């Protein structure tokens, strides 16, 4: 994503840096979920990543860098998952349906990381927070385009629809943030299907439309 901010690295091999940072982000997410961001140390992250603390500093400079990488890894991951789900689908309403199903599934699948992000975003520095919000905005814009394409293909979106992209990218997050309640109400697959159906009906797409 073009909105990503620059993190200084001592290593010059860009592929190695990207690979190690992805590994560090995964390890950090586990540590932050277990201990909380403020209680965790860079040493904790280094140990979880199988690196010495000195080696870790070759790829990041601070805990803010690490938390930002966790955010970036998560956002890039579910954005890529949506694109993979709609690749090859031509009909715009079918593309929107597939995108909503993929996004909703990603929110449920990575519920622990989604919860972590919502709990710890406030801990980011100003520059990192702006970059994270820009990345989220990019995802919302992608859904704005998918919705606009579906409307052009005949989707009868009720009302003006100015908030539609924000709504469809926010409601699925409840599968992570309300998991404590929903997991006892119905199976996850059923919850995903019900939520996607709810979103589609709200957008004006019925089952027989595509």
HELIX and SHEET records of a PDB file:
HELIX    1   1 UNK A   14  UNK A   35  1                                  22    
HELIX    2   2 UNK A   42  UNK A   49  1                                   8    
HELIX    3   3 UNK A   53  UNK A   56  1                                   4    
HELIX    4   4 UNK A   63  UNK A   86  1                                  24    
HELIX    5   5 UNK A   92  UNK A  109  1                                  18    
HELIX    6   6 UNK A  111  UNK A  120  1                                  10    
HELIX    7   7 UNK A  121  UNK A  123  5                                   3    
HELIX    8   8 UNK A  126  UNK A  152  1                                  27    
HELIX    9   9 UNK A  164  UNK A  170  1                                   7    
HELIX   10  10 UNK A  171  UNK A  173  5                                   3    
HELIX   11  11 UNK A  174  UNK A  177  1                                   4    
HELIX   12  12 UNK A  179  UNK A  182  1                                   4    
HELIX   13  13 UNK A  188  UNK A  203  1                                  16    
HELIX   14  14 UNK A  207  UNK A  209  5                                   3    
END                                                                             
